[in-house]
Structures are given as structure tokens and as C-alpha cells.
Amino acid sequence: MNVPLPSTQFLRFLVASGFAAIVNVGSRIVLSHWLPYVPAIILAFCLGLITAFTLNKIFVFSASRHRLHHQFLWFLAINLAAVAQTVAVSLVIARWLLPALHIDFHNDTIAHAIGVMVPAVTSYIGHKRLSFRT
């Protein structure tokens, strides 16, 4: 059975997004020392968003010639949908799933990391077709 390989553009997107996710989750851990969980997730999302936009613009979708502010507005809109997914998934996993599995070790961090990964494919499609279309 032949499984199609992902495009190099998608792989670059995953690397850029993975780095931005590390910024996102890492800053959430630091911010949680001063902020409640959900506000820390939202502020960390903003830091990850800036990182993701910059890396995607330079390394993944550099062929796009649309105006920068149009690219960023689409990028923001797609990522606002993604942050809703991230918060919902993070809360369900941290507050319900992990306790139901009797896991009580860094639940917020585990849940947030999984929540950040959930919108990867939908975000790629949205950014390719809307944010950075050629």
C-alpha cells in the first residue's frame, strides 16, 4: 500500500508551527506563575502567533505577494479559530480526561501541548488557501 508523502511545504509548516508551539507552551508555563490558566493560554497564544506568522511568511509561504496586512488578518482569523479549538481541547483534557485516567502530573501542560497540536492540518489548509495564497 502506497502512502502519499506530505509535501515539503507542509513539512516546513510543521517545523515552523512546531517551533511556534514550543514558544506557545513554554510561555504559558512561565505565564502561569502570574496568571490563571485560560488567560495564560491566550497570552501565550499571542506570542506563538507572532512567532508562527514570521516563520511561515519567511520559510513556508514566501511566494505570496499579497499585502502583508491582508496576510496577517487572514492569519489572525484562522488562528482565532485555532485558539478556540486549543482552549476547548486543553480544558477537556486537563479537567476531565486526565483526571478520569487518574493522571495527576502536569495535567495543564500535557493538555495544553495536545490542544496546540489539534488544529495543525486545518490551519495549514487555511493559511495556504487564504493567508498566503499566491
N, C-alpha and C positions, 0 to 999 in steps of 0.2 A: 504494500500500500504506500503510495507516494503522498507525503505530506508536503504541501507547499511551504517554502521557506518565507519568512517575513522579509519585506523589503529592507534595504539598508536605511532608507529614510525612517521607517518605523523603528528600527533598532537604534538609530541615533536619537529618535524621540524618546524611546525608553531610557536611554542613558541620561539624556538631559533631564527628563522627568524624574528619574531615579535620584539624581543629584539634588534637584529641587525638593523632592520628597524628604531627603535627608535633612536639608535646611528646614523644611516644614516641621518634621517630627522633632528634630533636635532643638529648634527654637521653642516648640511647645513644651518640651521638658523643662527648659530654663524658665520660660514664662510662667509655668505652673507654680513656681516658687512664690509668685506675687499675685497671680490671677486665678480665678476659678477656671474649671476645666473648659467649658464652652468658649468663654472669651479668649482663653489662651489658644484654643484651636483656631479661632477666627483670626487673631493677630498673626499666628504662625502661618496660616494660610496666605496672608498678605505678603509675608516675607518670601514664602515659597513661590507665590505668583510672580513676583518681580524677578526672582531667580529664573523661573521657568520661561517667562517671556523672553528675557535676554538670551538665554541659551538656545531656545528654539528659533529665535529670529536670526541668530548668528550661525548656528551649526546645523539646523534641521530644515528650515524653510527659507533659506536666504534668497531663493529665486523670486519670492513675492515682491511685486513692485507697487502694491497698493500703499496708500498713505499710512504712515506709522500710526497715527491716531485711530484710523479705521481698524488696523490690525489689532491694536491694543483694546479697543472697545469690544470687538468680537472675542478676543482672547479673554477679556474680563467676563463677558456674558457667559461664555462656555464654562469658565471656571467657577462662576457663581452657582451654576447648576451642579458642578462637581463638588463644591464645598457643602451644598445641601446633602448630597449623597454621602460625603465624608462624615459629616456630623451625625447623620442618621445611623449609618453603619457603625461608627465609633460608639455611639451611645448604646445601641442594641447589643453589641459585642461586650462592651465594658460593664454594662449594668444588668444584662440578662444572660447572655450565652456563657461567658467565662465563669460567672458565679454558679450557673447551672452545671457546669463541668467541674465544679469545685476547684477552680483555678483562682488563686489569690496571690499573684505575684506580678506586679507591674501591669495590672489589668488595663489601666488607662493608656499606657504606652503601646502595649500589644494591640489593643483595639484601634488606637489612632493609626498605627502603622498599616493595619489591614484596611482601615477606612480610606486612607490615602491611595491605596493601590486600586480600589474598586473602579474608579472612573477612567482608567488608563485608555482603554480602547475607544470608548465614546468620545473622550477628549481628543484623541488623535484624529478621529474622523472629522470632528467639528473644526479643529484647527486647520486641517488640510483643506477642507471644503469652504470654510468661512474666514477664519482669522488670517491665514497666509495663502489664500488661493492665488494662483498665477494667472 
